[in-house]
C-alpha cells in the first residue's frame, strides 16, 4: 500500500511539473501584453480629458525640460497622477503652448492594472484659436493615413479633447482638440523591436519595401522634413525576430497636407513652399517606388474617406481632398516612370 501511494504521488508530481513547464513563458519571448495608459486614455476617439497643472509656469519655462506635477481626469472621473514637461524643438520656440511630454508613475500604473510604459506625447494647438485646432486635426489625418497604408510599421496617434486647468490662476480653459501620440518606447514594445540610433546606416541594412513606402507617403503628404541618415522624424526599428531595419515616420506638421503657417520646405530641396512636392528617393530603385505607389493606390478610397471625417470643417475636408487628389494625378502615384528624384 505504501509503494502505491508513493507511486501515485510521483505521478501527480510529474504531471504538475509537466503542466507548469507547458504554460511557463519561453525564455526570450516578450511577456503577454497588458493595456497601456495610452490605450486607456484613448479608448474612444475624441475622449474628453482634463489636464490640471501649473500651466502658466510650464509656458513661461517652455524652453526647459523641467517637469511639473499634475493630474489627468477622465470623463468618468478616474484620476491619474502624472508629470508634464515641454517637448519638441521648433514648436516649443514658436507656439503659444508647446507640445508636452506626459510621464506617469509606474507604481500607480501597476495599481490600475496597466502596463508600466509610462510616457506619452501630447500635441496641443500651437495657437489658442480655431486655426490652431485645425492644424492638430490635419496632422491627425496624416497619422491616420500612414497607419492605414502601413499598419505594421506606424506610430499611433489618437484624437482627444482636453480641458487644461491652470493651477497658477485656478482657471480651466475650454476643451480643445489635441493628439496623444505613442512614445518611442511603446512603439518599440508594440512592434516588437528595438529603435536604432546609429547615424548613416548603410542602405543595405534597411528594408527596401518600407523605405520606399515611407518615401512615397512623405511625397503624397508633401513632407520633406525627414531624413533616414540622421533619423529625423523617423524611427528606425530593428525587428526582434531579425530582419532588416524598417523606418517608422512621425511628426507631419511641416507637410503640405497640414500647411502650418510656420512650416517651410527643407532648404536643400529648392521648393518654394510646403504645398509643392519632391520625391526624396535616395538610391531606391524605380521598381521599389512603383510597388510603394501601387500599395498606396490600393487604399485611395480609404484615404479620401479620412479627408471627410465629421470633426473636420467643410473647408478643411475640401482642401485635404484636393491635396490628396493632386498626388494621385502625379506620374509617381500612377507608378509611371519617376521623373522627380533626389
C-alpha positions as CSV (number, residue, x, y, z in Angstrom):
1,X,0.0,0.0,0.0
2,X,2.8,2.4,0.9
3,X,4.5,1.8,-2.5
4,X,1.3,2.5,-4.4
5,X,0.9,5.8,-2.5
6,X,4.4,6.8,-3.3
7,X,3.9,5.9,-7.0
8,X,0.7,7.9,-7.2
9,X,2.4,10.8,-5.6
10,X,5.3,10.7,-8.0
11,X,2.9,10.6,-10.9
12,X,1.0,13.6,-9.6
13,X,4.2,15.5,-9.1
14,X,5.4,14.6,-12.7
15,X,2.1,15.8,-14.2
16,X,2.2,19.0,-12.1
17,X,5.7,19.8,-13.3
18,X,4.7,19.0,-16.9
19,X,1.8,21.4,-16.7
20,X,3.9,24.0,-15.1
21,X,6.5,24.0,-17.8
22,X,3.9,23.7,-20.5
23,X,2.4,27.0,-19.5
24,X,5.6,28.8,-18.5
25,X,6.7,31.6,-20.9
26,X,9.6,30.6,-23.2
27,X,12.7,32.5,-22.3
28,X,13.4,35.3,-24.7
29,X,9.8,35.8,-25.7
30,X,8.1,39.2,-24.7
31,X,5.6,39.0,-21.8
32,X,1.9,39.0,-22.5
33,X,0.8,42.5,-23.4
34,X,-1.4,44.4,-21.0
35,X,-3.3,47.6,-21.7
36,X,-1.1,50.7,-21.6
37,X,-2.1,54.1,-20.3
38,X,-2.1,55.3,-23.9
39,X,-4.8,52.7,-24.7
40,X,-6.6,53.5,-21.5
41,X,-6.8,57.3,-22.3
42,X,-7.7,56.8,-26.0
43,X,-10.3,54.0,-25.7
44,X,-12.7,56.3,-27.6
45,X,-11.9,58.8,-30.3
46,X,-12.3,62.3,-29.1
47,X,-12.3,61.2,-25.4
48,X,-12.7,64.1,-23.0
49,X,-9.8,64.6,-20.5
50,X,-9.0,67.3,-18.0
51,X,-5.3,68.0,-17.5
52,X,-4.5,70.0,-14.4
53,X,-1.1,71.5,-13.6
54,X,0.7,74.9,-13.3
55,X,0.2,75.7,-17.0
56,X,1.4,79.3,-16.7
57,X,4.7,78.2,-15.3
58,X,5.1,75.5,-17.9
59,X,4.5,78.0,-20.7
60,X,6.9,80.5,-19.1
61,X,9.6,77.8,-18.9
62,X,8.8,76.1,-22.2
63,X,12.5,76.2,-23.3
64,X,13.5,74.0,-20.3
65,X,12.9,70.3,-19.6
66,X,11.5,70.9,-16.2
67,X,8.7,68.6,-15.1
68,X,5.5,70.0,-13.5
69,X,3.3,67.8,-11.3
70,X,-0.3,67.4,-12.3
71,X,-3.3,65.0,-12.7
72,X,-5.4,63.8,-15.6
73,X,-9.1,63.2,-15.0
74,X,-11.1,61.1,-17.5
75,X,-14.7,61.8,-18.5
76,X,-15.9,59.1,-16.0
77,X,-14.0,60.8,-13.1
78,X,-10.9,58.5,-12.9
79,X,-7.8,60.3,-11.8
80,X,-4.1,59.5,-12.7
81,X,-1.2,61.4,-11.3
82,X,1.5,62.5,-13.8
83,X,4.2,65.0,-14.6
84,X,4.4,67.1,-17.7
85,X,7.2,69.0,-19.4
86,X,7.6,71.0,-22.6
87,X,9.0,68.9,-25.5
88,X,9.8,69.4,-29.2
89,X,12.3,71.6,-30.9
90,X,10.8,74.1,-33.3
91,X,7.2,74.2,-31.9
92,X,8.3,75.0,-28.4
93,X,10.0,78.0,-29.8
94,X,7.2,79.5,-31.8
95,X,4.0,78.1,-30.3
96,X,2.0,79.8,-27.5
97,X,1.9,76.5,-25.8
98,X,4.5,73.9,-26.7
99,X,3.9,70.1,-27.2
100,X,4.1,68.3,-23.9
101,X,5.5,65.0,-22.6
102,X,3.4,63.2,-20.0
103,X,5.1,60.9,-17.5
104,X,3.1,58.7,-15.2
105,X,4.1,56.8,-12.0
106,X,4.9,53.2,-12.8
107,X,3.7,52.2,-9.4
108,X,0.3,53.8,-10.0
109,X,0.0,52.3,-13.4
110,X,0.6,48.8,-12.0
111,X,-2.0,49.6,-9.3
112,X,-4.5,50.3,-12.1
113,X,-3.7,47.1,-13.9
114,X,-1.8,49.0,-16.7
115,X,1.5,48.4,-18.4
116,X,4.5,50.3,-17.0
117,X,5.2,52.0,-20.3
118,X,4.7,55.4,-18.7
119,X,5.4,58.2,-21.2
120,X,3.1,59.7,-23.8
121,X,3.5,62.7,-26.2
122,X,0.8,65.3,-26.3
123,X,0.4,67.7,-29.2
124,X,-1.7,70.7,-28.4
125,X,-2.8,73.6,-30.6
126,X,0.1,75.9,-31.4
127,X,-2.1,78.9,-31.3
128,X,-5.0,79.4,-29.0
129,X,-7.6,79.8,-31.7
130,X,-9.6,77.6,-34.1
131,X,-6.8,77.6,-36.7
132,X,-4.5,76.1,-34.1
133,X,-7.0,73.2,-33.6
134,X,-7.4,72.8,-37.3
135,X,-3.7,72.1,-37.7
136,X,-3.9,69.4,-35.0
137,X,-6.8,67.8,-36.9
138,X,-4.9,67.9,-40.2
139,X,-1.8,66.3,-38.6
140,X,-4.1,63.6,-37.1
141,X,-5.3,62.8,-40.6
142,X,-1.7,62.4,-41.7
143,X,-1.1,59.9,-38.9
144,X,-4.3,58.0,-39.8
145,X,-3.3,57.8,-43.4
146,X,0.1,56.2,-42.8
147,X,-1.5,53.8,-40.2
148,X,-4.0,52.8,-42.9
149,X,-1.3,52.4,-45.6
150,X,1.2,50.6,-43.3
151,X,-0.4,49.3,-40.1
152,X,2.6,47.0,-39.4
153,X,5.1,49.9,-39.0
154,X,3.3,53.0,-37.9
155,X,3.1,55.3,-34.9
156,X,-0.3,55.5,-33.3
157,X,-1.8,58.9,-32.8
158,X,-5.2,59.3,-31.2
159,X,-7.6,62.3,-31.0
160,X,-8.7,63.6,-27.6
161,X,-10.4,66.7,-26.3
162,X,-8.5,68.3,-23.4
163,X,-9.6,71.0,-20.9
164,X,-6.4,72.5,-19.3
165,X,-6.9,73.6,-15.7
166,X,-4.2,76.1,-14.8
167,X,-3.4,75.8,-11.1
168,X,-1.5,79.1,-11.3
169,X,-4.6,81.1,-11.8
170,X,-7.2,78.5,-10.8
171,X,-8.9,78.6,-14.2
172,X,-10.0,76.0,-16.7
173,X,-9.6,76.6,-20.4
174,X,-12.1,75.5,-23.0
175,X,-11.9,72.0,-24.4
176,X,-9.5,71.8,-27.4
177,X,-8.6,69.1,-29.8
178,X,-5.2,67.5,-29.0
179,X,-3.3,64.5,-30.1
180,X,-1.9,61.8,-27.8
181,X,1.0,60.1,-29.6
182,X,2.9,56.9,-28.6
183,X,6.3,57.4,-27.1
184,X,9.1,55.7,-28.9
185,X,9.4,53.1,-26.1
186,X,5.8,52.0,-26.6
187,X,6.3,52.0,-30.4
188,X,9.2,49.6,-30.0
189,X,7.4,47.4,-27.5
190,X,4.2,47.2,-29.6
191,X,6.0,46.5,-32.8
192,X,8.4,44.0,-31.0
193,X,11.6,45.6,-32.0
194,X,14.4,48.0,-31.0
195,X,14.8,51.6,-32.1
196,X,18.2,52.0,-33.6
197,X,20.2,55.3,-33.1
198,X,23.2,54.7,-35.4
199,X,23.8,57.6,-37.8
200,X,24.3,57.0,-41.5
201,X,23.2,53.4,-41.5
202,X,24.2,51.6,-44.8
203,X,21.3,51.3,-47.2
204,X,21.6,47.5,-47.4
205,X,20.7,47.3,-43.7
206,X,17.3,48.9,-44.4
207,X,14.1,47.2,-45.6
208,X,13.8,48.4,-49.2
209,X,10.0,48.0,-49.3
210,X,9.4,50.0,-46.1
211,X,11.9,52.7,-47.1
212,X,10.1,53.1,-50.5
213,X,6.7,53.2,-48.8
214,X,7.8,55.9,-46.4
215,X,9.3,58.0,-49.2
216,X,6.2,57.7,-51.3
217,X,3.9,58.5,-48.4
218,X,6.0,61.6,-47.5
219,X,5.7,62.6,-51.1
220,X,2.0,62.2,-51.0
221,X,1.5,64.5,-48.0
222,X,4.2,67.0,-49.2
223,X,6.7,66.4,-46.4
224,X,10.4,66.9,-46.8
225,X,11.1,67.4,-43.0
226,X,12.6,63.9,-42.5
227,X,15.8,62.1,-43.0
228,X,16.8,58.5,-42.6
229,X,20.6,59.1,-42.2
230,X,20.0,61.2,-39.1
231,X,16.7,59.6,-38.1
232,X,15.0,63.0,-38.3
233,X,11.3,62.4,-37.6
234,X,11.7,58.7,-38.5
235,X,12.3,55.9,-36.1
236,X,14.5,53.1,-37.4
237,X,13.1,49.9,-36.0
238,X,15.0,46.6,-35.9
239,X,12.6,43.7,-35.6
240,X,13.2,41.5,-32.6
241,X,12.8,38.3,-34.7
242,X,15.6,39.6,-37.0
243,X,15.5,41.1,-40.5
244,X,16.2,44.4,-41.9
245,X,15.6,47.8,-40.2
246,X,12.2,49.5,-41.0
247,X,11.5,53.2,-41.0
248,X,8.5,54.4,-38.9
249,X,7.7,58.1,-39.6
250,X,6.2,60.6,-37.3
251,X,5.7,64.4,-36.9
252,X,4.0,65.7,-40.0
253,X,3.3,69.4,-39.2
254,X,5.7,70.6,-41.8
255,X,3.8,68.8,-44.6
256,X,1.8,70.3,-47.3
257,X,-1.2,68.4,-46.1
258,X,-1.1,70.2,-42.8
259,X,0.2,73.5,-44.2
260,X,1.0,75.1,-40.9
261,X,1.7,78.8,-41.3
262,X,5.2,78.4,-39.7
263,X,6.2,75.5,-41.9
264,X,8.8,75.7,-44.7
265,X,10.2,73.2,-47.1
266,X,13.7,71.7,-46.5
267,X,16.2,74.2,-47.7
268,X,18.1,71.6,-49.7
269,X,15.1,70.8,-51.9
270,X,14.7,74.1,-53.7
271,X,10.9,74.0,-53.1
272,X,9.3,77.4,-52.6
273,X,6.7,76.2,-50.1
274,X,5.4,73.0,-48.4
275,X,2.5,72.7,-50.8
276,X,5.0,71.7,-53.5
277,X,6.2,68.1,-53.7
278,X,9.5,66.4,-54.1
279,X,10.1,62.7,-54.0
280,X,13.1,62.1,-51.8
281,X,14.0,58.7,-53.0
282,X,17.8,58.4,-52.5
283,X,19.1,55.3,-54.2
284,X,15.7,53.5,-54.3
285,X,15.0,51.6,-57.5
286,X,12.2,52.6,-59.8
287,X,10.7,49.1,-59.2
288,X,10.5,49.6,-55.4
289,X,8.9,53.0,-55.8
290,X,6.3,51.6,-58.2
291,X,5.5,48.9,-55.7
292,X,5.0,51.5,-53.0
293,X,2.9,53.7,-55.3
294,X,0.7,50.7,-56.1
295,X,0.2,49.9,-52.3
296,X,-1.0,53.5,-51.7
297,X,-3.2,53.4,-54.8
298,X,-4.9,50.3,-53.4
299,X,-6.2,52.3,-50.4
300,X,-7.0,55.5,-52.2
301,X,-10.7,55.3,-51.4
302,X,-9.9,54.9,-47.7
303,X,-7.5,57.8,-47.7
304,X,-10.2,60.1,-49.2
305,X,-12.7,58.9,-46.5
306,X,-10.2,60.1,-43.9
307,X,-10.4,63.6,-45.5
308,X,-14.1,63.8,-44.8
309,X,-14.5,62.9,-41.2
310,X,-17.1,64.6,-39.0
311,X,-14.6,66.5,-36.9
312,X,-13.3,68.4,-39.9
313,X,-14.9,71.6,-41.2
314,X,-16.2,71.5,-44.8
315,X,-13.4,73.8,-46.0
316,X,-10.8,71.7,-44.4
317,X,-12.2,68.5,-45.9
318,X,-12.3,70.1,-49.3
319,X,-8.7,71.3,-49.0
320,X,-7.5,67.8,-47.8
321,X,-9.3,66.1,-50.7
322,X,-7.9,68.5,-53.2
323,X,-4.3,67.9,-52.0
324,X,-4.5,64.1,-51.9
325,X,-6.2,64.0,-55.3
326,X,-3.4,66.1,-56.7
327,X,-1.0,63.4,-55.5
328,X,-2.9,60.7,-57.3
329,X,-2.7,62.8,-60.5
330,X,1.1,62.7,-60.5
331,X,3.2,60.2,-62.6
332,X,4.8,58.9,-59.4
333,X,1.4,57.9,-57.9
334,X,0.4,56.2,-61.1
335,X,3.5,54.1,-61.0
336,X,4.7,55.7,-64.2
337,X,8.4,56.3,-64.8
338,X,9.6,58.5,-61.9
339,X,10.7,61.9,-63.1
340,X,11.4,63.9,-60.0
341,X,14.0,62.2,-57.8
342,X,16.7,63.3,-55.4
